[in-house]
Amino acid sequence: MTEKYNMPDERGHFGPYGGIFVAETLMPPIQELNEAYQRYLADPVFIAELDADLKYYVGRPSPLYHAERWSRELGGAQIYLKREDLNHTGSHKINNTVGQALLAKRMGKTRIIAETGAGQHGVATATIAARLGLECVVYMGAVDVARQSLNVYRMKLLGATVVAVESGSKTLKDALNEALRDWVTNVDNTFYIIGTVAGPHPYPAMVRDFQSIIGREAKEQCLEATGRLPDALVACVGGGSNAIGLFYPFIEDKSVKMYGVEAAGDGVSTGRHSAPLCAGRPGVLHGNRTYLMCDDDGEIIETHSISAGLDYPGVGPEHAWLKDTGRANYVNITDTEALEGFYALTRMEGIIPALESSHAMAYTMKLAPTMRKDETIIINLSGRGDKDMQTMAKREGIEL
Amino acid sequence: MSRLAARFEALAKAGRKALIPFVTAGDPRPDFTVPLMHEMVKAGVDVIELGVPFSDPMADGPVIQRASERALAHKMSLRRTLETAIEFRKTDQDTPIVLMGYLNPIEAMGYEAFANAAQRADIDGVLTVDLPPEEGLECSALLKARGIDPIFLLAPNSTDERVKKMDAAGSGYIYYVSLKGVTGAGHLNTADVEHKLQQIRANTNLPIAIGFGVKDAVTAKTIANIGDGVVIGSALINKIEDNLDDLDLAKQEIITLLASIRQALNS
């Protein structure tokens, strides 16, 4: 059964979620961005340029890899990995930065800013800025600067200025606040490349559209490999860009179950987690209404996750809608479980996943054994684990 | 007529400009705010903007961010900010109070519960930084029904169309953000403000208060003369931050600065 899905509405609403909740100075640039985006989305020259960049610069299509040994070991469904880790710069983030940077260039913007958590989006932004010769400033929480120092170095090497944000909890949400403050100050020449499906409209829809290449390819590749649609999709959810990128092209295929995996940190019951869909409440932050981690007074509470990329108190508004409508299921995985997923994929398949993606691996270890051997799961392997080597070595008591 | 409308009308009649201080409720301690508000009234302010602390003040510069952090460290909240206003009202029934903050605390309380609570606290206006009229009509209607003015922002890049939108959606006054940037920024250009005000005036009859980047009596006077009033925030909060170990001195320095601005505005 197929039912037409055409979210968001014209004002960026996914049901009660999404929208445009920003200070007045940002209304004109957001309107300008929305108009430019709608225009270029329908421009075959723009689309051809984007497709060429995705093919020759990013290295798409990324393979859909059948993890046969791991599937056998788990004894259930056949597991396929969508290898976004093999993209240039090592994660799915580049799909979006290539698109937004092309848009920035068309709009005549000379300066690019971005926020980053794990540093993958920052690296992907710095990369494309270097290629296009644009000035690039990346905001990163001071805590994340410390735990993702490799990526900080990569960004600097690429010519970006990395600003360590010392306010609030010094993580991704504070980096976003600071990037918004920069944008409001430099609206005339600056394009803000948001890395996830959050922010004010049109960002959630635009980032989704750029990331949905993941799901479009996966669908085609799955049909080719198995002759049918997958039975389940699994992806980690911080802001939710890799998950929506995989899910979106399957939304109307009702037989395909979707699992978004949030970071449970020390466990949802401890309060030390980053799982707003599983344990938060609707509210407004960073330009949109969505599920948030906040207290009864509406103050945002600090989040916790072993993975910097999932350490965010909000989530894309489309995920909030998919949760409420029941189209997607949102589950959570603790730090400890994520580490099991990390080691399992590394040892079983010789692929070292990012700690973010390891959450999706860990959930698959629970899901696959409950499914039949002729059923199929596609996991979005959204990033590679190179950036996490220091974190992992430190956990094992090894000095690199 | 609302207390704000009456206040601006009286000021216009007297040929005076409104002096509007902004302070964050509960900064640096909950018991500091009400006495400070009374002292500010004595120093000649016309309207008080009371900041509701928020964990993620995206439109604010570092000074007001830190004010929020200090207040939140004492568990200040929207609910306790309303209690602060009630406390102030016990001995001052004349000075209009405008709550200024971000949407999420209001979302958490619920729009209707908030509107009722604001009415009980005898609040005169509500300015929600991240709630443009496109998303804010439900909340504004609830406030207006209770005689509370929803106050909206305009910015240097606002078009005629948006000025008209604010004119239709807002009441009390319009807060003109004098520069592209965050609160307390240092690049205020008075010629630009003057030029922009002509465009705004052509599209609204609401009084216009101008804020962001006003630091001293000279700028305040220039800015106030262009609009109907001037908002001063970060410069006051700096006095708190500079004197955290001597809050009496902090209060005194705030009052001295406001008195000098009042004098400049009147001269």
Interface residues (C-beta under 8 A of the other chain):
Chain A: R11 G19 I20 F21 V22 A23 E24 T25 M27 P28 P29 S167 G168 K173 D174 N177 L180 R181 V184 T185 N186 V187 D188 R281 P282 G283 V284 L285 H286 G287 R289 L292 C294 D295 D296 D297 G298 E299 I300 I301
Chain B: P53 F54 S55 D56 P57 M58 A59 G61 P62 Q65 E69 L72 S77 L78 R79 Y102 L103 N104 P105 I106 E107 A108 M109 V129 D130 L131 P132 E134 E135 F152 L153 L154 A155 P156 N157 S158 T159 R162 V177 K180 G181 V182 A185
